[in-house]
Amino acid sequence: MAELKDYNSPILPTWCPGCGDFAIWSALKQALVAEGFGPKDICLCFDIGCNGNMADKINAYAFKGLHGRVIPTASGIHLANKGLPVIAIAGDGGTFDEGMQHFVHAIRSNYNVTFIVHNNCDFGLTTGQATPTTWEGQKMNSAPHGVVEKRLNPIKLALSLGADFVARGFTGNLQQLVKLLQAGIRHNGFSYVDILQHCPTYNHFQDHIWLSERVYDIETKPDYKNDRDYAYSISEISEDGVATGILFQNEASTSYLDKLSYRSAYQTSLKDEVKNYEINESLKMFR
Ligand SMILES: Cc1ncc(C[n+]2csc(CCOP(=O)(O)OP(=O)(O)O)c2C)c(N)n1
């Protein structure tokens, strides 16, 4: 039986005091333990950034790759190891700037990967530049006169691409966050968990207090229904409220590997089918 202390690392966090990354770090460990996974039962894939600095603060099988490329890394690991739960973790900058195309295709493909976005509305590690989720007009280190680009709504994007699991959490609600991560891990297909988080150093517009005063659990709405169009309609982050919870889930979701019907009779994973080829003879023609 896995315990929280199994995930302890001797390396202590270097995040700013009050950073939402602490809550996500804690929620992730709690969710994994609640699902009965020990550190060697899963693979955590980390992107670059303050979020990715979690990689050595948690003792588990893990892979840290290039900025914006965590989805292809995680997808590859998943495709080769069908039975291995894979969790990919990234920032909003890495996801919606550098790596946007991967987000689009992972949703289309429906790889069975849990994808967690630390959405602090800025490039944190490189000191507060604007990302696509920064508010339009907001002054940032990369936009001293204010951001001129329109703000991206990642929830709408995911829903319109056909995502079968879209959730939004908040680092001020740890209990809910643990539940969302558990549900995402259990979902059969690509599960997107967008986490609105406090960045005490660079995000002074959508901070902990601003969010605390506006977040509500979607299921408490009288007209709530688990429906893609409904989720779309309540997905804006606005002065009037910020919906959190599982915004939409298709419980009948079929993941990429499960759709490969020709593989259904195979007992093996792709990693078992890798063959070694002798290529020295062929290479001779290039000498
Ligand atoms: C391809 C590439 N582009 C840019 C960088 C520089 N870089 C390193 S961390 C970082 C900011 C990360 O921001 P985000 O992904 O939002 O994560 P956060 O630090 O906010 O958690 C950038 C731009 C990089 N390492 N690689």
PDBQT file of the ligand as one rigid body, heavy atoms in Angstrom, charges set to zero:
ROOT
HETATM    1  C1  LIG A 301      11.976  25.837 -26.563  1.00  0.00    +0.000 C 
HETATM    2  C2  LIG A 301      12.236  26.741 -25.393  1.00  0.00    +0.000 A 
HETATM    3  N1  LIG A 301      11.755  28.006 -25.408  1.00  0.00    +0.000 NA
HETATM    4  C3  LIG A 301      11.984  28.820 -24.366  1.00  0.00    +0.000 A 
HETATM    5  C4  LIG A 301      12.708  28.373 -23.277  1.00  0.00    +0.000 A 
HETATM    6  C5  LIG A 301      12.979  29.306 -22.123  1.00  0.00    +0.000 C 
HETATM    7  N2  LIG A 301      12.105  29.062 -20.987  1.00  0.00    +0.000 N 
HETATM    8  C6  LIG A 301      12.479  28.288 -19.957  1.00  0.00    +0.000 A 
HETATM    9  S1  LIG A 301      11.348  28.254 -18.727  1.00  0.00    +0.000 SA
HETATM   10  C7  LIG A 301      10.345  29.288 -19.600  1.00  0.00    +0.000 A 
HETATM   11  C8  LIG A 301       9.057  29.783 -18.997  1.00  0.00    +0.000 C 
HETATM   12  C9  LIG A 301       8.118  28.687 -18.631  1.00  0.00    +0.000 C 
HETATM   13  O1  LIG A 301       6.808  29.207 -18.520  1.00  0.00    +0.000 OA
HETATM   14  P1  LIG A 301       5.600  28.217 -18.391  1.00  0.00    +0.000 P 
HETATM   15  O2  LIG A 301       5.704  27.134 -19.395  1.00  0.00    +0.000 OA
HETATM   16  O3  LIG A 301       4.345  29.006 -18.385  1.00  0.00    +0.000 OA
HETATM   17  O4  LIG A 301       5.855  27.571 -16.970  1.00  0.00    +0.000 OA
HETATM   18  P2  LIG A 301       6.009  28.274 -15.507  1.00  0.00    +0.000 P 
HETATM   19  O5  LIG A 301       7.456  28.631 -15.345  1.00  0.00    +0.000 OA
HETATM   20  O6  LIG A 301       5.120  29.481 -15.478  1.00  0.00    +0.000 OA
HETATM   21  O7  LIG A 301       5.588  27.192 -14.575  1.00  0.00    +0.000 OA
HETATM   22  C10 LIG A 301      10.889  29.635 -20.847  1.00  0.00    +0.000 A 
HETATM   23  C11 LIG A 301      10.273  30.529 -21.844  1.00  0.00    +0.000 C 
HETATM   24  C12 LIG A 301      13.167  27.049 -23.285  1.00  0.00    +0.000 A 
HETATM   25  N3  LIG A 301      13.823  26.541 -22.236  1.00  0.00    +0.000 N 
HETATM   26  N4  LIG A 301      12.946  26.249 -24.346  1.00  0.00    +0.000 NA
ENDROOT
TORSDOF 0
